[in-house]
């Protein structure tokens, strides 16, 4: 399993941003290999973090190549005051299941041989 975390500082969002953001979210959710998402905002820094979870790296890359995602990347300076993307391999999920989201105990990276 992989996660893609998009961390950004906001400028002014307009209708075009909201429409594009919604289109990308819908494309992600409709993609084979999409597992879930979370979104966070830090009151201390004002930074926003959107985390998407993917079954495979290929599934993640399919969204990266999506035309609406490419459009957003090209126009990001209109809406964002800086961004960073973190791609990570998830090795384990655990907890007590009370938060919802990804089911705990369903993913653990196989041990290396």
N, C-alpha and C positions, 0 to 999 in steps of 0.2 A: 504494500500500500504506500502511496505517496501523498504528501500534502503540498499545496502551493499556497503560500501566504503572501498576500499583497498588502503592504503597509504604505500608507500615504498621508500626506498633509493636505488638507483641503484648501482650495481657493473658493471661488464663487461657483456654485453649481447652477446650471440653467436647464431648460426643458430638454435640450439636446443631450446633455449629460445623463439626465434621468432616463430618457428613452434608450440610450445606448447601454447604460448600466443594466437596465431591465432586460434588454435583448441578450446581453452576454450571460446574465444569470439564467435566463430561460434556456439558452443554448447549452450551458453547462449541465443543467438538470436533465436535459434531454439526451445528453451524450452517454453512449455505452461506457461503463467504467466509472461513472460519477457515483460517489458514495455519500456525500453530504457536505455541509458547509457550516461555518460559524462566522460571526462578525462581531468585532469589538471596537470600542472607542475609549481612549485613555483621557479622562478628564484632566490629568496633570499635564499632558503634552498636546492634546488635541489630535493626536495621530489616530487613524482608523486602520484596522486590520481585518481583512477578509481572508478566511482560510477555507480552501476547497480540498476535499479528500477524493483521491482517485485510486482505483483498483490497480492500475498500471501506469508506468511512465508514458506509454504510447497514448493512453486515454487522456492524460493531462496535455500532451503535445497536440492532440487533435483540437483542443480548445484554443491553444496558443495560436494555431494556424487558422482559426475560424475568422472569416472576413470582418465580423463585427468587433472581434477582439483586436484585430490588426488596425481597424479604424480608431478604436479607443487609444491604442498605443500611439498612433500617429498624432492624435489630438490631445494627449494627456496634459501638455503644458497649458492648455486653455483652462483646465479645471483643477490641476494639482500643483501644489507647491513643493514638489519632491516626492519620490516614491522609491520603494525597494521591494524586490520579490525574493522570497526564500523558497527554494524547492528542497524538500526533505523526504527521506525514506522513513516511514513509520515502522518501528520495530516491535512495538507493543502498545496495546490499549488496555487499561484496567481502571477500575473504580467500582462504584456501587450501583450504577445504572439509574440513580435518582435524577440525574441531569438531562437524561434523554440524549439526543444526538446519536453518535455512532454507538452501536451496541458493544459493550465491554465483553471481553473474553472471546470475541469473534476473530480477532486478528493477533497473531503473534508471528513474527518473522521466523522462519525455520532456522534452526541452528546450523552453522557452517559445518561442513564435513571435515 
